[in-house]
Amino acid sequence: MDAPKHVDSETGEILEPVLVHKRSNEIVRVFDPGNSKKNIRHVKLRVARKQKRVYEKLTIEERGFLFSMLPYLEWETNIVVGDGIIEEKNKPLNFSKIEKVAGISKPTRIKIVESLVEKKVIGFIEVRRKRAAIVINPQYALRGVKPDDALRQVFDFELDLEEDEEPD
């Protein structure tokens, strides 16, 4: 015996009846893989003890600056780049664009950047001894799976991202 057929009145598509058993504290949601957003940017934040200690020492301005940069990170290089609205897509942002993104003045940006560089949270990729791009240390945040080798050299470290410390 066939189950009754239901038709979507807008599309004419035949809908399949599905029976779902769930607990009272569970939520069931429909996932349509055809509507997945391929350009969703995910940034992994490290929360091991070492990173938590550094985050706790950041001022509110430093935290705001750092977190305002996260949506602009390039895949696995962590270079702060344009998104097509602010500067050309994938072009490293200069300091005036970064000030615009963070919503801060030049003197404030200078103070914050100096402090974050000293704390090794951000750094610079240099080309011919000139700063070419600002990068975020992948020990704290990473857009991607594995940091690019050039990014590792900026901060001169070895890191296994799969081996996070246990939470406190």
Secondary structure by P-SEA (a helix, b strand, c coil): cccbbbbcccccbbbbbbbbbbcccbbbbbbccccccccbbbbbbbbcaaaaaaaaaccaaaaaaaaaacccccccccccccccccccccccccaaaaaaaacccaaaaaaaaaaaaaacccccccccccccccccccccccccccccaaaaaacccccccccccccc
